[in-house]
Amino acid sequence: MSFQSRNGTRGARQPSGPLLRWGNKLMANRIRRKGAKGGKTLVLTTIGAKSGAERANPVAWFPGDGGSWLIVASAGGAPKNPAWYYNLAAHPDQVRIEVGGRTVDVTAEQLQGAERDKAWQQITAAAPGFGRYQEKTDRELPVIVLTAR
């Protein structure tokens, strides 16, 4: 399945800027050293769609089928997808995650239809904040499954 999530026309303010980059770097380094508080954040490393450079972002995850990981490209309910979504779309087979003290090469795939609906129900039951993000925007928040290679 391909990455096909369009940007919306309304939503929350898109997180961006040097403070966000600094905070993401700080959080990614903390996760690498000590693990995530509550254990449900991973470090997602992608290849830049335009730059070709590695990009690392802390992302909340949820357990998927067969030991996979589910993530949501929410951007806090912003009208546009986060930059890492486009990196996944450009290079879905050049992704790795750091979770639970280990590094895993993964393949990314966007869920569609009934698969997405099932995963979305699981995600919003575990973390209702994602439902509130969805209410802020008119785009459908992409749900991505990461499967070990």
C-alpha contacts under 8 A as a table, 3 or more apart, distances in Angstrom:
res1	aa1	res2	aa2	distance
1	M	109	E	6.34
1	M	110	Q	6.38
1	M	111	L	7.21
1	M	112	Q	7.69
2	S	89	A	7.54
2	S	109	E	6.89
2	S	110	Q	6.32
3	F	89	A	5.54
3	F	109	E	7.27
3	F	110	Q	5.58
4	Q	110	Q	7.96
5	S	81	N	7.90
5	S	139	R	7.67
5	S	140	E	7.06
5	S	141	L	7.65
5	S	142	P	6.36
6	R	80	K	7.91
6	R	81	N	7.91
6	R	139	R	6.69
6	R	140	E	7.96
7	N	79	P	5.82
7	N	80	K	4.68
7	N	81	N	6.24
7	N	139	R	5.95
8	G	11	G	7.54
8	G	79	P	4.54
8	G	80	K	6.10
8	G	137	T	6.68
8	G	138	D	5.33
8	G	139	R	4.54
9	T	79	P	5.71
9	T	137	T	7.61
9	T	138	D	6.61
9	T	139	R	7.73
10	R	78	A	7.25
10	R	79	P	5.08
10	R	136	K	7.48
10	R	137	T	5.33
10	R	138	D	6.10
11	G	77	G	5.64
11	G	78	A	4.47
11	G	79	P	4.60
11	G	136	K	4.94
11	G	137	T	4.09
11	G	138	D	7.03
12	A	76	G	6.74
12	A	77	G	5.31
12	A	78	A	4.36
12	A	79	P	6.82
12	A	136	K	6.12
12	A	137	T	7.03
13	R	76	G	7.97
13	R	77	G	7.90
13	R	78	A	5.59
13	R	79	P	7.97
14	Q	75	A	6.48
14	Q	76	G	7.32
14	Q	77	G	7.93
14	Q	78	A	5.01
14	Q	79	P	7.39
14	Q	80	K	7.30
15	P	20	L	6.89
15	P	75	A	6.80
15	P	76	G	7.56
15	P	78	A	7.96
16	S	19	L	7.63
16	S	20	L	5.65
16	S	21	R	7.43
17	G	20	L	5.52
17	G	21	R	6.46
18	P	21	R	5.03
18	P	22	W	6.03
19	L	22	W	5.08
19	L	23	G	6.06
20	L	23	G	5.00
20	L	24	N	6.00
21	R	24	N	5.12
21	R	25	K	6.14
22	W	25	K	5.17
22	W	26	L	6.14
23	G	26	L	5.04
23	G	27	M	6.05
24	N	27	M	5.14
24	N	28	A	5.97
24	N	57	N	6.02
24	N	58	P	6.29
25	K	28	A	5.14
25	K	29	N	6.16
25	K	56	A	7.59
25	K	57	N	7.39
26	L	29	N	5.28
26	L	30	R	6.22
27	M	30	R	4.98
27	M	31	I	6.14
27	M	58	P	6.68
28	A	31	I	5.13
28	A	32	R	6.22
28	A	43	V	5.87
28	A	56	A	7.32
28	A	57	N	6.59
28	A	58	P	5.51
29	N	32	R	5.05
29	N	33	R	6.23
30	R	33	R	5.13
30	R	34	K	5.78
30	R	35	G	6.80
30	R	36	A	7.54
31	I	34	K	5.42
31	I	35	G	4.19
31	I	36	A	5.00
31	I	41	T	7.71
31	I	42	L	7.27
31	I	43	V	7.30
32	R	35	G	5.90
32	R	43	V	7.84
32	R	98	E	7.15
32	R	101	G	6.87
35	G	39	G	6.72
35	G	99	V	7.55
35	G	100	G	6.41
35	G	101	G	6.70
36	A	39	G	4.68
36	A	40	K	6.46
36	A	41	T	5.60
36	A	42	L	7.41
37	K	40	K	7.39
37	K	41	T	7.83
38	G	41	T	7.96
39	G	100	G	7.41
40	K	60	A	5.70
40	K	61	W	5.51
40	K	62	F	6.90
41	T	58	P	6.37
41	T	59	V	5.41
41	T	60	A	4.32
41	T	61	W	5.71
41	T	99	V	7.39
42	L	58	P	5.59
42	L	59	V	5.46
42	L	60	A	6.34
42	L	61	W	6.67
42	L	97	I	6.48
42	L	98	E	5.67
42	L	99	V	4.95
42	L	100	G	7.98
43	V	56	A	6.30
43	V	57	N	5.51
43	V	58	P	4.47
43	V	59	V	6.23
43	V	97	I	5.42
43	V	98	E	5.01
43	V	99	V	6.75
44	L	55	R	8.00
44	L	56	A	5.46
44	L	57	N	5.19
44	L	58	P	6.10
44	L	59	V	6.60
44	L	95	V	7.39
44	L	96	R	6.22
44	L	97	I	4.73
44	L	98	E	6.81
45	T	54	E	6.52
45	T	55	R	5.44
45	T	56	A	4.30
45	T	57	N	6.52
45	T	95	V	5.83
45	T	96	R	5.31
45	T	97	I	5.98
46	T	54	E	5.67
46	T	55	R	5.26
46	T	56	A	6.48
46	T	84	W	6.91
46	T	87	N	6.03
46	T	88	L	6.47
46	T	91	H	7.60
46	T	94	Q	6.68
46	T	95	V	5.03
46	T	96	R	6.92
47	I	51	S	7.92
47	I	52	G	5.40
47	I	53	A	5.48
47	I	54	E	4.62
47	I	55	R	6.06
47	I	87	N	5.88
47	I	88	L	7.64
47	I	91	H	6.63
47	I	94	Q	6.78
47	I	95	V	7.22
48	G	51	S	5.07
48	G	52	G	4.51
48	G	53	A	5.13
48	G	54	E	6.09
48	G	55	R	6.44
48	G	84	W	7.75
48	G	87	N	5.14
49	A	52	G	6.05
49	A	86	Y	6.36
49	A	87	N	4.66
49	A	88	L	7.94
49	A	89	A	8.00
49	A	90	A	5.47
49	A	91	H	7.25
55	R	84	W	7.81
57	N	84	W	7.79
59	V	71	I	7.04
60	A	71	I	6.33
60	A	72	V	7.71
61	W	69	W	6.12
61	W	70	L	5.43
61	W	71	I	4.93
61	W	72	V	7.79
62	F	69	W	5.76
62	F	70	L	4.98
62	F	71	I	6.58
62	F	123	I	6.68
63	P	67	G	6.83
63	P	68	S	6.28
63	P	69	W	5.04
63	P	70	L	6.06
64	G	67	G	6.03
64	G	68	S	4.65
64	G	69	W	5.01
64	G	70	L	5.61
64	G	119	A	7.72
64	G	145	V	7.21
65	D	68	S	5.69
65	D	69	W	7.99
67	G	147	T	7.68
68	S	145	V	6.64
68	S	146	L	5.66
68	S	147	T	4.89
68	S	148	A	6.92
69	W	145	V	5.71
69	W	146	L	5.08
69	W	147	T	6.75
70	L	119	A	7.76
70	L	143	V	6.80
70	L	144	I	5.66
70	L	145	V	4.63
70	L	146	L	6.28
71	I	143	V	5.87
71	I	144	I	5.27
71	I	145	V	6.52
71	I	146	L	7.79
72	V	141	L	6.72
72	V	142	P	5.74
72	V	143	V	4.64
72	V	144	I	6.13
73	A	81	N	6.24
73	A	82	P	6.24
73	A	85	Y	6.35
73	A	141	L	6.04
73	A	142	P	5.32
73	A	143	V	6.57
73	A	144	I	7.63
74	S	77	G	5.46
74	S	78	A	7.13
74	S	81	N	6.82
74	S	82	P	7.21
74	S	130	F	7.42
74	S	133	Y	6.75
74	S	134	Q	7.66
74	S	141	L	5.56
74	S	142	P	7.18
75	A	78	A	5.43
75	A	80	K	7.50
75	A	81	N	6.30
75	A	82	P	5.43
76	G	130	F	8.00
76	G	133	Y	5.55
77	G	132	R	7.76
77	G	133	Y	4.11
77	G	134	Q	5.81
77	G	135	E	7.48
77	G	136	K	5.30
77	G	137	T	5.48
77	G	141	L	7.97
78	A	81	N	7.23
78	A	133	Y	7.90
78	A	136	K	7.32
78	A	137	T	6.24
79	P	137	T	5.70
79	P	138	D	7.10
79	P	139	R	6.59
80	K	139	R	7.97
81	N	85	Y	6.36
81	N	86	Y	7.84
81	N	141	L	7.99
82	P	85	Y	5.56
82	P	86	Y	7.47
83	A	86	Y	5.53
83	A	87	N	6.62
84	W	87	N	4.85
84	W	88	L	6.20
85	Y	88	L	5.17
85	Y	89	A	6.26
86	Y	89	A	4.87
86	Y	90	A	6.12
87	N	90	A	5.17
87	N	91	H	6.08
87	N	92	P	7.74
88	L	91	H	5.19
88	L	92	P	4.76
88	L	95	V	7.34
88	L	108	A	6.58
89	A	92	P	5.70
91	H	94	Q	5.42
91	H	95	V	7.33
92	P	95	V	6.35
92	P	107	T	5.57
92	P	108	A	4.85
92	P	109	E	6.95
93	D	106	V	6.82
93	D	107	T	4.70
93	D	108	A	6.60
94	Q	105	D	7.67
94	Q	106	V	7.44
94	Q	107	T	7.06
95	V	105	D	6.06
95	V	106	V	5.49
95	V	107	T	6.25
95	V	108	A	7.22
96	R	103	T	6.89
96	R	104	V	5.49
96	R	105	D	4.25
96	R	106	V	5.31
97	I	103	T	5.71
97	I	104	V	5.35
97	I	105	D	6.52
97	I	106	V	7.09
98	E	101	G	6.71
98	E	102	R	5.59
98	E	103	T	4.44
98	E	104	V	6.37
99	V	102	R	5.60
99	V	103	T	6.55
99	V	104	V	7.85
104	V	148	A	6.47
104	V	149	R	7.90
105	D	148	A	5.85
105	D	149	R	5.71
106	V	146	L	5.72
106	V	147	T	5.10
106	V	148	A	4.29
106	V	149	R	5.07
107	T	146	L	5.55
107	T	147	T	5.31
107	T	148	A	6.46
107	T	149	R	6.34
108	A	144	I	6.47
108	A	145	V	5.79
108	A	146	L	4.70
108	A	147	T	6.64
109	E	144	I	5.53
109	E	145	V	5.38
109	E	146	L	6.64
110	Q	142	P	6.73
110	Q	143	V	5.88
110	Q	144	I	4.38
110	Q	145	V	6.29
111	L	115	E	5.96
111	L	116	R	4.82
111	L	142	P	7.45
111	L	143	V	5.74
111	L	144	I	5.85
111	L	145	V	6.83
112	Q	115	E	5.88
112	Q	116	R	4.89
112	Q	117	D	7.73
113	G	116	R	5.40
113	G	117	D	6.26
114	A	117	D	4.93
114	A	118	K	6.12
115	E	118	K	5.30
115	E	119	A	6.28
116	R	119	A	5.12
116	R	120	W	5.86
116	R	143	V	6.42
117	D	120	W	5.01
117	D	121	Q	6.23
118	K	121	Q	5.34
118	K	122	Q	6.51
119	A	122	Q	5.11
119	A	123	I	6.14
119	A	143	V	7.57
120	W	123	I	5.01
120	W	124	T	6.06
120	W	143	V	7.27
121	Q	124	T	5.35
121	Q	125	A	6.03
122	Q	125	A	5.24
122	Q	126	A	6.32
123	I	126	A	5.24
123	I	127	A	5.89
123	I	128	P	7.67
123	I	130	F	7.49
124	T	127	A	4.89
124	T	128	P	4.62
124	T	129	G	7.17
124	T	130	F	5.87
124	T	131	G	5.71
125	A	128	P	5.95
127	A	130	F	6.13
127	A	131	G	7.89
128	P	131	G	5.30
128	P	132	R	6.81
129	G	132	R	5.02
129	G	133	Y	6.33
130	F	133	Y	4.92
130	F	134	Q	6.32
131	G	134	Q	5.08
131	G	135	E	6.43
132	R	135	E	5.05
132	R	136	K	6.58
133	Y	136	K	5.30
133	Y	137	T	7.02
134	Q	137	T	5.67
134	Q	138	D	7.53
134	Q	139	R	7.73
134	Q	140	E	7.06
134	Q	141	L	6.46
135	E	138	D	7.55
137	T	140	E	7.85
